[in-house]
């Protein structure tokens, strides 16, 4: 019983860091998480939607991933360059089209 407790305790204790060493990812780790630069939503194609009422837009014909939301809404801050974002103004018309 005592041996099992010691084994569990040894697994739960954090490792010892050497001087000037951190346990957070370094620049090399962050670089591997970046998206390729050619994977964007190409929002320029959809700029013609700006000013149109939301009810006239065929959402099913738009590329995925897609996010349609009212201006000023709380949205996640994760940046996905391939995601098309359509922002709807208080009057129900599209006010912005962007990637992210």
DSSP file (Angstrom, degrees, kcal/mol; ACC not computed):
  #  RESIDUE AA STRUCTURE BP1 BP2  ACC     N-H-->O    O-->H-N    N-H-->O    O-->H-N    TCO  KAPPA ALPHA  PHI   PSI    X-CA   Y-CA   Z-CA
    1    1 A X     >        0   0    0      0, 0.0     4,-1.9     0, 0.0     5,-0.1   0.000 360.0 360.0 360.0 -42.9    0.0    0.0    0.0
    2    2 A X  H  >  +     0   0    0      1,-0.2     4,-2.1     2,-0.2     5,-0.2   0.893 360.0  52.2 -66.1 -39.5    2.8    2.4    0.9
    3    3 A X  H  > S+     0   0    0      1,-0.2     4,-2.4     2,-0.2    -1,-0.2   0.900 108.0  51.3 -64.1 -41.3    4.7    1.5   -2.3
    4    4 A X  H  > S+     0   0    0      1,-0.2     4,-2.3     2,-0.2    -1,-0.2   0.899 109.5  50.7 -63.0 -40.2    1.6    2.3   -4.4
    5    5 A X  H  X S+     0   0    0     -4,-1.9     4,-2.3     2,-0.2    -1,-0.2   0.889 110.3  49.0 -64.3 -39.8    1.2    5.6   -2.7
    6    6 A X  H  X S+     0   0    0     -4,-2.1     4,-2.4     2,-0.2    -2,-0.2   0.901 110.6  50.7 -66.9 -40.7    4.8    6.5   -3.4
    7    7 A X  H  X S+     0   0    0     -4,-2.4     4,-1.3     2,-0.2    -2,-0.2   0.922 112.2  46.5 -63.7 -43.4    4.4    5.5   -7.1
    8    8 A X  H  X S+     0   0    0     -4,-2.3     4,-1.3     1,-0.2    -2,-0.2   0.906 112.3  50.9 -63.7 -41.7    1.3    7.7   -7.5
    9    9 A X  H  X S+     0   0    0     -4,-2.3     4,-1.1     1,-0.2     3,-0.3   0.890 107.0  53.5 -64.1 -39.3    3.0   10.6   -5.7
   10   10 A X  H  < S+     0   0    0     -4,-2.4    -1,-0.2     1,-0.2    -2,-0.2   0.810 108.1  50.9 -68.2 -28.4    6.0   10.4   -8.0
   11   11 A X  H  < S+     0   0    0     -4,-1.3    -1,-0.2    -3,-0.2    -2,-0.2   0.783 109.9  50.8 -75.7 -27.0    3.8   10.5  -11.1
   12   12 A X  H  < S+     0   0    0     -4,-1.3     2,-0.2    -3,-0.3    -2,-0.2   0.651  88.2  94.3 -87.7 -16.1    2.0   13.6   -9.8
   13   13 A X  S  < S-     0   0    0     -4,-1.1     2,-0.0     1,-0.1    -4,-0.0  -0.571  80.6-113.9 -81.0 140.2    5.0   15.7   -8.9
   14   14 A X        -     0   0    0     -2,-0.2    -1,-0.1     1,-0.1    -2,-0.1  -0.322  33.0-104.9 -70.0 153.8    6.2   18.2  -11.6
   15   15 A X        -     0   0    0      1,-0.1     2,-0.5    -2,-0.0    -1,-0.1  -0.285  36.9-103.1 -70.8 162.8    9.5   17.7  -13.3
   16   16 A X        -     0   0    0     -2,-0.0     2,-0.3     1,-0.0    -1,-0.1  -0.779  32.5-142.7 -92.0 128.5   12.5   19.9  -12.4
   17   17 A X        -     0   0    0     -2,-0.5     3,-0.1     4,-0.1     2,-0.1  -0.693  14.3-124.8 -90.9 143.1   13.3   22.6  -15.0
   18   18 A X    >   -     0   0    0     -2,-0.3     3,-1.6     1,-0.2    -1,-0.1  -0.356  48.1 -70.9 -76.7 165.7   16.9   23.5  -15.7
   19   19 A X  T 3  S+     0   0    0      1,-0.3    -1,-0.2    -2,-0.1     3,-0.1  -0.321 121.6  11.8 -59.5 138.7   18.0   27.1  -15.3
   20   20 A X  T 3  S+     0   0    0      1,-0.2     2,-0.4    -3,-0.1    -1,-0.3   0.685 102.2 122.2  64.6  22.8   16.6   29.4  -18.1
   21   21 A X    <   -     0   0    0     -3,-1.6     2,-0.3     2,-0.0    -1,-0.2  -0.925  41.3-168.7-115.6 140.1   14.1   26.6  -19.2
   22   22 A X        -     0   0    0     -2,-0.4    -4,-0.1     2,-0.2     4,-0.1  -0.808  28.0-133.6-121.7 165.1   10.4   27.0  -19.3
   23   23 A X  S    S+     0   0    0     -2,-0.3     2,-0.2     2,-0.1     3,-0.1   0.335  77.8  97.9 -99.1   7.4    7.5   24.6  -19.7
   24   24 A X  S    S-     0   0    0      1,-0.1    -2,-0.2     0, 0.0     2,-0.0  -0.614  87.2 -90.9 -91.9 156.2    5.7   26.8  -22.3
   25   25 A X        -     0   0    0     -2,-0.2    -1,-0.1     1,-0.1     2,-0.1  -0.346  42.2-138.3 -66.3 145.0    6.1   26.2  -26.0
   26   26 A X    >>  -     0   0    0     -4,-0.1     4,-1.6    -3,-0.1     3,-0.7  -0.275  35.5 -81.8 -92.5-177.2    8.8   28.1  -27.7
   27   27 A X  H 3> S+     0   0    0      1,-0.2     4,-2.1     2,-0.2     5,-0.1   0.823 127.5  57.4 -57.3 -34.0    8.8   29.9  -31.1
   28   28 A X  H 3> S+     0   0    0      1,-0.2     4,-1.1     2,-0.2    -1,-0.2   0.882 106.0  50.0 -66.1 -36.5    9.4   26.6  -33.0
   29   29 A X  H <4 S+     0   0    0     -3,-0.7     4,-0.5     1,-0.2    -1,-0.2   0.888 110.7  49.1 -68.1 -38.9    6.3   25.1  -31.5
   30   30 A X  H >< S+     0   0    0     -4,-1.6     3,-1.3     1,-0.2     4,-0.5   0.888 105.1  58.3 -68.1 -39.7    4.1   28.1  -32.4
   31   31 A X  H >< S+     0   0    0     -4,-2.1     3,-1.0     1,-0.3    -1,-0.2   0.829  99.5  58.0 -61.9 -32.5    5.4   28.2  -36.0
   32   32 A X  T 3< S+     0   0    0     -4,-1.1    -1,-0.3     1,-0.2    -2,-0.2   0.693 101.5  57.1 -72.5 -16.6    4.2   24.6  -36.6
   33   33 A X  T <  S+     0   0    0     -3,-1.3    -1,-0.2    -4,-0.5    -2,-0.2   0.564  81.9 109.6 -90.2  -9.0    0.6   25.6  -35.7
   34   34 A X  S <  S-     0   0    0     -3,-1.0     2,-0.2    -4,-0.5     3,-0.1  -0.354  70.7-119.5 -69.3 146.8    0.3   28.4  -38.3
   35   35 A X        -     0   0    0      1,-0.1    -1,-0.1     2,-0.1    -2,-0.1  -0.533  36.8 -92.9 -79.9 150.5   -2.0   27.8  -41.3
   36   36 A X    >   -     0   0    0     -2,-0.2     3,-1.4     1,-0.1    -1,-0.1  -0.369  33.9-124.0 -59.8 144.7   -0.6   27.9  -44.8
   37   37 A X  T 3  S+     0   0    0      1,-0.3    -1,-0.1    -3,-0.1    -2,-0.1   0.732 105.9  61.0 -67.7 -23.0   -0.8   31.3  -46.3
   38   38 A X  T 3  S+     0   0    0      1,-0.2     2,-1.2     2,-0.0    -1,-0.3   0.469  81.2  89.8 -85.0  -0.4   -2.8   30.1  -49.4
   39   39 A X    <   +     0   0    0     -3,-1.4     2,-0.3     2,-0.0    -1,-0.2  -0.649  57.3 135.1 -97.0  78.3   -5.7   28.9  -47.3
   40   40 A X        -     0   0    0     -2,-1.2    42,-0.3    42,-0.1    41,-0.1  -0.799  63.9-120.3-120.1 166.2   -7.9   31.9  -47.1
   41   41 A X        -     0   0    0     40,-1.7    22,-0.1    -2,-0.3    41,-0.1   0.593  39.7-130.7 -81.0 -10.7  -11.6   32.4  -47.6
   42   42 A X    >   -     0   0    0     39,-0.2     3,-1.7     1,-0.1     4,-0.3   0.965  31.6-177.9  57.3  56.5  -11.2   34.8  -50.5
   43   43 A X  G >   +     0   0    0      1,-0.3     3,-1.6     2,-0.2     4,-0.3   0.736  68.8  77.0 -58.7 -25.3  -13.6   37.4  -49.0
   44   44 A X  G >  S+     0   0    0      1,-0.3     3,-1.1     2,-0.2    -1,-0.3   0.826  86.6  60.8 -56.5 -32.5  -13.1   39.6  -52.0
   45   45 A X  G <  S+     0   0    0     -3,-1.7     3,-0.3     1,-0.2    -1,-0.3   0.775 107.9  44.5 -62.8 -26.2  -15.4   37.4  -54.0
   46   46 A X  G X  S+     0   0    0     -3,-1.6     3,-1.9    -4,-0.3     4,-0.3   0.257  76.2 105.1-108.4  11.2  -18.3   38.0  -51.6
   47   47 A X  G X   +     0   0    0     -3,-1.1     3,-1.5     1,-0.3    -1,-0.2   0.737  69.2  73.3 -62.7 -21.9  -17.9   41.9  -51.2
   48   48 A X  G 3  S+     0   0    0     -3,-0.3    -1,-0.3     1,-0.3    -2,-0.1   0.669  83.9  68.5 -67.0 -14.6  -21.0   42.2  -53.4
   49   49 A X  G X  S+     0   0    0     -3,-1.9     3,-2.2     2,-0.1    45,-0.4   0.735  73.1 108.8 -74.6 -21.6  -23.1   40.9  -50.4
   50   50 A X  T <  S+     0   0    0     -3,-1.5    45,-0.2    -4,-0.3     3,-0.1  -0.361  85.6  17.3 -61.7 128.2  -22.3   44.2  -48.5
   51   51 A X  T 3  S+     0   0    0     43,-2.8    -1,-0.3     1,-0.4     2,-0.2   0.181  98.2 118.0  94.9 -14.8  -25.5   46.2  -48.3
   52   52 A X  S <  S-     0   0    0     -3,-2.2    42,-2.6     1,-0.1    -1,-0.4  -0.569  72.8-104.0 -83.6 148.3  -27.8   43.4  -49.2
   53   53 A X  B >   -A   93   0A   0     40,-0.2     3,-1.3    -2,-0.2     4,-0.4  -0.430  23.9-126.7 -67.7 144.6  -30.5   42.2  -46.7
   54   54 A X  G >  S+     0   0    0     38,-3.1     3,-1.6     1,-0.3     5,-0.1   0.862 107.3  63.0 -59.6 -36.8  -29.6   39.0  -44.9
   55   55 A X  G 3  S+     0   0    0     37,-0.3    -1,-0.3     1,-0.3    38,-0.1   0.705  99.4  55.1 -65.5 -18.9  -32.9   37.4  -45.9
   56   56 A X  G <  S+     0   0    0     -3,-1.3     2,-0.5     2,-0.1    -1,-0.3   0.538  88.3  96.0 -88.6  -7.3  -31.9   37.6  -49.6
   57   57 A X  S <  S-     0   0    0     -3,-1.6     2,-1.3    -4,-0.4     3,-0.1  -0.721  71.0-139.3 -92.5 128.8  -28.7   35.7  -49.2
   58   58 A X    >   -     0   0    0     -2,-0.5     3,-1.5     1,-0.2     4,-0.3  -0.712  19.4-173.9 -84.6  94.4  -28.6   32.0  -49.9
   59   59 A X  G >  S+     0   0    0     -2,-1.3     3,-1.3     1,-0.3    -1,-0.2   0.809  78.8  63.7 -60.3 -32.3  -26.4   30.8  -47.0
   60   60 A X  G 3  S+     0   0    0      1,-0.3    -1,-0.3    -3,-0.1    -2,-0.1   0.727  98.0  56.2 -68.2 -20.0  -26.3   27.3  -48.4
   61   61 A X  G <  S+     0   0    0     -3,-1.5    -1,-0.3     2,-0.1    -2,-0.2   0.534  89.5  95.1 -88.0  -6.6  -24.5   28.5  -51.5
   62   62 A X  S <  S-     0   0    0     -3,-1.3     4,-0.1    -4,-0.3     3,-0.0  -0.528  83.6 -99.1 -86.8 152.9  -21.6   30.1  -49.5
   63   63 A X        -     0   0    0     -2,-0.2     2,-0.3   -22,-0.1    21,-0.2  -0.241  48.8 -89.2 -68.8 157.9  -18.4   28.2  -48.8
   64   64 A X  S    S+     0   0    0     19,-0.1     2,-0.1     2,-0.1    -1,-0.1  -0.867 100.5  53.2-111.2 148.9  -17.7   26.5  -45.5
   65   65 A X  S    S+     0   0    0     -2,-0.3    19,-2.2    19,-0.1     2,-0.3   0.525  81.2 167.6 -71.8 150.5  -16.5   27.1  -42.8
   66   66 A X  E     -b   84   0B   0     17,-0.2     2,-0.4    -2,-0.1    19,-0.2  -0.982  23.5-169.9-138.0 142.9  -18.9   30.1  -42.5
   67   67 A X  E     -b   85   0B   0     17,-2.6    19,-2.8    -2,-0.3     2,-0.5  -0.970   3.8-176.9-137.4 122.1  -19.9   32.4  -39.7
   68   68 A X  E     +b   86   0B   0     -2,-0.4     2,-0.3    17,-0.2    19,-0.2  -0.980  21.1 152.7-117.4 125.3  -22.9   34.8  -39.9
   69   69 A X  E     -b   87   0B   0     17,-2.2    19,-2.7    -2,-0.5     2,-0.1  -0.993  45.3 -95.8-153.1 154.9  -23.4   37.1  -36.9
   70   70 A X  E >   -b   88   0B   0     -2,-0.3     3,-1.8    17,-0.2    19,-0.2  -0.440  53.2 -94.2 -70.7 145.4  -24.9   40.4  -35.9
   71   71 A X  T 3  S+     0   0    0     17,-3.4    -1,-0.1     1,-0.3     3,-0.1  -0.323 112.5  25.2 -57.2 138.4  -22.4   43.3  -35.6
   72   72 A X  T 3  S+     0   0    0      1,-0.3    -1,-0.3    -3,-0.1    -2,-0.1   0.425  90.3 140.7  85.0  -0.6  -21.2   43.7  -32.0
   73   73 A X    <   -     0   0    0     -3,-1.8     2,-0.5     1,-0.1    -1,-0.3  -0.345  60.7-107.0 -71.4 154.6  -21.9   40.1  -31.1
   74   74 A X        +     0   0    0     -3,-0.1     2,-0.3    -2,-0.0    -1,-0.1  -0.730  49.6 170.6 -78.6 125.8  -19.5   38.1  -28.9
   75   75 A X        -     0   0    0     -2,-0.5     2,-0.1    -6,-0.0    -6,-0.0  -0.914  39.9 -89.0-132.9 160.8  -17.6   35.7  -31.1
   76   76 A X        -     0   0    0     -2,-0.3     0, 0.0     1,-0.1     0, 0.0  -0.391  28.9-139.9 -67.9 150.1  -14.7   33.4  -30.5
   77   77 A X        +     0   0    0      2,-0.1     2,-0.3    -2,-0.1    -1,-0.1   0.298  58.8 126.4 -96.9   8.9  -11.3   35.0  -31.2
   78   78 A X        -     0   0    0      1,-0.1     2,-0.7     2,-0.0    -2,-0.0  -0.524  58.0-135.0 -68.5 130.8   -9.8   32.0  -32.9
   79   79 A X        +     0   0    0     -2,-0.3     2,-0.5     3,-0.0    -1,-0.1  -0.788  28.9 172.8 -93.9 118.5   -8.4   33.1  -36.3
   80   80 A X    >   -     0   0    0     20,-1.1     3,-2.2    -2,-0.7    20,-1.0  -0.908  16.3-163.6-124.4 100.7   -9.2   30.7  -39.1
   81   81 A X  T 3  S+     0   0    0     -2,-0.5   -40,-1.7     1,-0.3   -39,-0.2   0.726  89.0  57.1 -60.8 -21.8   -8.2   32.2  -42.4
   82   82 A X  T 3  S+     0   0    0    -42,-0.3     2,-0.4   -41,-0.1    -1,-0.3   0.567  87.3  97.1 -84.4  -7.8  -10.3   29.8  -44.4
   83   83 A X    <   -     0   0    0     -3,-2.2    17,-1.7   -17,-0.1     2,-0.5  -0.702  67.4-142.4 -89.0 129.4  -13.5   30.8  -42.5
   84   84 A X  E     -bC  66  99B   0    -19,-2.2   -17,-2.6    -2,-0.4     2,-0.5  -0.776  15.4-160.3 -88.0 128.0  -15.8   33.4  -44.2
   85   85 A X  E     -bC  67  98B   0     13,-3.5    13,-2.3    -2,-0.5     2,-0.5  -0.943   6.9-169.8-112.2 128.1  -17.4   35.9  -41.8
   86   86 A X  E     -bC  68  97B   0    -19,-2.8   -17,-2.2    -2,-0.5     2,-0.5  -0.977   9.7-156.1-118.5 120.8  -20.5   37.8  -42.7
   87   87 A X  E     -bC  69  96B   0      9,-2.8     8,-3.0    -2,-0.5     9,-1.2  -0.841   4.2-153.2-103.2 128.5  -21.4   40.6  -40.3
   88   88 A X  E     -bC  70  94B   0    -19,-2.7   -17,-3.4    -2,-0.5     6,-0.2  -0.857  11.1-139.1-103.8 131.0  -25.1   41.7  -40.2
   89   89 A X    >   -     0   0    0      4,-3.4     3,-2.0    -2,-0.5    -1,-0.0  -0.221  34.0 -93.8 -79.9 174.1  -25.9   45.3  -39.2
   90   90 A X  T 3  S+     0   0    0      1,-0.3    -1,-0.1     2,-0.1   -20,-0.0   0.737 124.8  58.2 -62.5 -22.5  -28.8   46.3  -36.9
   91   91 A X  T 3  S-     0   0    0      2,-0.2    -1,-0.3     1,-0.0     3,-0.1   0.435 120.7-106.2 -87.4   1.5  -31.0   46.9  -40.0
   92   92 A X  S <  S+     0   0    0     -3,-2.0   -38,-3.1     1,-0.3   -37,-0.3   0.539  81.9 121.3  88.2   7.5  -30.6   43.3  -41.2
   93   93 A X  B    S-A   53   0A   0    -40,-0.3    -4,-3.4   -39,-0.1    -1,-0.3  -0.749  72.7 -98.7-103.6 152.7  -28.2   44.2  -44.0
   94   94 A X  E     +C   88   0B   0    -42,-2.6   -43,-2.8   -45,-0.4    -6,-0.2  -0.518  39.4 173.6 -68.6 127.7  -24.7   42.9  -44.5
   95   95 A X  E     +     0   0B   0     -8,-3.0     2,-0.3     1,-0.3    -7,-0.2   0.605  62.9  14.3-110.1 -18.3  -22.1   45.5  -43.3
   96   96 A X  E     -C   87   0B   0     -9,-1.2    -9,-2.8   -47,-0.1     2,-0.4  -0.987  49.5-166.1-158.1 147.1  -18.9   43.5  -43.6
   97   97 A X  E     +C   86   0B   0     -2,-0.3     2,-0.3   -11,-0.2   -11,-0.2  -0.992  31.4 146.3-133.3 125.5  -17.4   40.4  -45.2
   98   98 A X  E     -C   85   0B   0    -13,-2.3   -13,-3.5    -2,-0.4     2,-0.2  -0.958  44.0-106.1-152.8 167.0  -14.0   39.1  -44.1
   99   99 A X  E      C   84   0B   0     -2,-0.3   -15,-0.2   -15,-0.2   -18,-0.2  -0.613 360.0 360.0 -91.4 158.5  -11.9   36.1  -43.5
  100  100 A X              0   0    0    -17,-1.7   -20,-1.1   -20,-1.0   -19,-0.2   0.346 360.0 360.0 132.2 360.0  -11.1   34.8  -40.0
